[in-house]
C-alpha cells in the first residue's frame, strides 16, 4: 500500500474531497479511497495533482517528508518513462526478468512498460522506485535527479 500524503496536501489547500474530486474527475468516495489507501490513485491523477499544486510525486507517495517544488508541469509520456526504466535496469545490470521478479511483475508487463507500449501503473512504478530507491519524479520526467531527495 502506498503511504500517500494526498489528504494532508488537500487539507493544506483547504479543499474538500468533493472539490478535489471535481478537479481530478473523481467522486468524493474515490478521493476518500485514495486518501485512505483503500485503492491506489492512478498515476495520471497523481501527476495532475502534483502539476496543479506543485507537489513532488516523491512527497505525495510518502518517499520523503520534504516537498521539492519543481515548477515543472509534465504530461505523462510512456516512451520517456520506458526509456528511464531501461536506463535504470541497465545501470543495475539486471535483465527484465530479474527486475520483474524483484518487483512482483510479469516480465511481459514490464516489457510493455519499458518499450513504451503501455503507461506504467502507479503500483509497479511505486514498487520499482521504492525497491531501487529511485525518484518517482525522475521516472516520469519531472527532474533529472534519480535520487529521492
N, C-alpha and C positions, 0 to 999 in steps of 0.2 A: 504494500500500500504506500502511496506517495504521501509523505508528510508535507502537506501544502500549506501555504500562508495566504491562500485566497481570501479566507474570511477576515483575517487580520487586515489585509490590504483594503478590502471592501469597506470595512468599518472605519479605517483611517480616512477613506474618501467620503465618509458619511453617506454611504449609499445603502439602500435596502437590497435584499436579494431580488426583489421584483424589478427594481431599477437596473441592476446589473444584468438580469435576465433579458430585459428589453435590448440593452446594448449588445449583448453577446448572442442574442437569438435563442434563448433557452428559457424554460419555465422556472418559476420560483423553486419548485421541488427539485428540478435538475441542479440548480445552483446549490441548494442545500445538500444534495447528494455529493456534489463535487467538494464542497467545503468539509464535509464530514469524512470524506474518503470512501464513501459507500460505492461510488462509481468514479473512475478516473476522468478528469477533464480532458477532452480531446486536445491534441497538440495545437490545432489551428485556433481553438478558442483561447487557449493559454497564451499563445503568441499575440493574438489580437488584444487581449487584456494587457499584456506586457507592453505592446506598442502604444496603446492609448494612454496608459498611465505611467509609463517609463519605469517599469519594474524589470529587474533581471529575471530570466527564467530560473536561474540557479537559486535565487531568493524565493521565488514563488513555489518551487518544488521542495524547498527545505534543505538544499545542499549547503547553504550558507545563511548566516544570520544577518549579513550585511548586504543591503541592496546597492548594486552598482548601476548608476544611470548611464545607459549607453547613448541616449539621444539618437537612436537609430531605429527607425521602423523598417521592418522587413516583411516580405511576402515569403511564405514557405516555398522553397524550391527543392523538389525531390532530387534533382540532379546534383545540386550543391551538397545536400545532406548525404547523398550517396558517395560523393567524392570525399567528404570528410570522414565517413565511415571507413572507406577503403584506406585512406591515409592513416587513420588510427590503427586499423587492423595490421597494415603492413609495418608500421612503426613498432608494433608489439610482436612482430614476427609470428602471427597467427594465421591459420587457414580460416576460411569462412566457417568450416565445420567446428573448429576449436572455439572460435568466438561464439558461435551459435549455441554450442553445448554449455559454455560457461554462463551464458545469459538466458538459458532456457528458451531458445527459439528453434524453430525448424530451420535447417540450413537453406532450404528453398525460399523461405520467407525472408531471411536475412539477405540472400542473394538479390531478391527483388528490391529491397531497400538500398543495398549497396550499388546496384546498377541503375537506380533512379526510376525503376518501373512503377514503384508504389511509394507513397508517402509513409514514412515510418510513423507508427502509432506511439502514443505517449508512454505506454508501459515498456515497450522494448527500448525506446530512447532513454527513459529513466534508468532502466536496468544496465544498459551499456555505459551510460555516463557514470552511474554510481559504482559499477564494478571496476571501471578503469580510471576513476577519479578525473573525469573529463567534464568540462563545462558544457551544459546544455545550450547556453548562448553561443558557444563556439560551434557546436554541432549544427545548429540551424543558421549560422552565418551572421549573428549579431556582433561578434567580436572575433578578433584573430588570436586571442589568448585562450589556449586549450585548458589551462589550469582553472580550477574553481577558485575564485578569489574570496 
